[in-house]
Amino acid sequence: MRVLVPILEVTVASPDELYQAVQTIDWSRYLTPEHTLAVDSNVRDSRITHSKYAALRVKMPFATSSWLATVVAERRY
């Protein structure tokens, strides 16, 4: 089962602003290492012209977060 939960709605003017906005999310409130992350993005009247690029920029802070790095480090045997 999948549950879609909007966790951030923000207006940004560039990919860097999008990246910075997503870094403000406390991912541990929504995900554990056993979960997956799906991002649905919609761009319109934006300097970000490709929705898949916007989705990738949203996932990047999650993938590089210190929370994830700590979890991965703890799972090494």
N, C-alpha and C positions, 0 to 999 in steps of 0.2 A: 504494500500500500504506500502511496505517496501523498504527502500533504504539502500543499503550496501555502507558504506563509510569507507575505510581504514583510520585509524587515527594514527596508530603507527606501524612501522616496526622496530624491534630491535633484535639484536643478544644477547642472554643471556646465561649464563653458569649454572644457578641454578634457582629453583623456587623463591628463595628470590630476585634474580636479576630481574626476571620477575615482581614480585610484586612491586619492587622499580621503575622499568621503567614505569609501568602503573600508579603509583602515580603521575607522572609528567604531566599527561593529565589533562587539564582543562575541566572536563566533562560538565560544564554548557554551553560550546560552542556548544555542540551536543545534550544535553538532558534537558528536564524539568521533573518534577515529573510525568507528564502524559505519558511520553514515557517509553518504555521498552528497555532493552539492551540484544542483542543477541551477543554471541561471537563465532566465528568460528576459531578454532585453528588447526595448523598442526605442528607436531613435527617430527624431523628427525635428526639423528646423535646427540642426545641430552641426557643430564642427566635427563631431563624431559621426561619420557617414555610413558606417557598416555595423549592423546590430551584433554580428558575431564578434567583431573586434571589441565592442563595448562589453559583451559577456566575458571575453577573455580578460579584459582589464579588471572586471569585477572579481574574477577568480584569482588573479595574481596576488593580491594582498593575503588572501586566505592561504594560498600555497606557500607563501613566504613568511607567514606569521610565526612569532616566537612560540605561541601556543602549540602549533603543529610541529615545529622543530623539537620542542620538548617531548611531545607525545611520541614522535618517531624515535628519538634518542632512547626513550624508556623502553621501547618495544624491541630494541636490538638485543640479541642474545649472545 
